[in-house]
């Protein structure tokens, strides 16, 4: 590689936590404790956002707003967002211990990038304590980005580009076109596009499919292909330049981006 200078990965569903299960488990549980049941689909709809923003989006969904009104005889408000977030944080920390395994191939792709002098960054919708917990667990399994940022570090999360822009400054990149954002959610793609970066979506291991590797393997070939294609379509519709099934399969997409950069293309 000659022109790609950095790759900035997401965490859950992209490099750790196959299926992005930890956020779903915590979010659905915190609502259940308030007497309002939400589905996994509800929890996944705006995945990748800063978790307080994520909770706010869930509450704004018409059917959940209605369920909240039926439970509490009033509309949810910002105080409810704050209360849910305060209860969510320790619950998420507990769940992270169970769902932070590195996705196979992530350490290897990071190592290959470094061989070519490409820096490795990470952004997330987690808070700083959550991020540190994930990074500790991932490091034990061989995956450690050079820089990892969360919304706490920059004053806001996705789809704002601020985490990516801060990393670009820290890495002293020559331009944002020299960086690639890799993630499994629509908000990851929006984050990268808003930062002026190339974007690569991750389908099979991420939020859009939402299954463990074992559960995916148990599907019929046709059903597995259908779900992965649906995830690919969602990420492409969000504006991803390329989509791969797993971060472990990132190399061909990076090669195509490199070719386009050499030809003078920009994201």
Protein Blocks (a to p, Z undefined) as FASTA:
>chain_A
ZZbmbdcddfehilgoghilmlmmmmmmmmmmnopacdfklmmmmgoiafklmmmmmmmp
mklmmmmmmmnopacdfklmmmmmmmmmmmmmmmmmmmmcccehklmmmmmmmmnopacd
dddfbdfklmmmmmmmmmmnopacfbdcdfklnopacfbfklmmmmmmmnopabfklpcc
ddfbfklmmmmmmnopacdddfklmmknopafklmmmpcfklmmmmmmmmmmmmmmnopa
bdcfbfklmmmmmmmmmmmmmnopaZZ
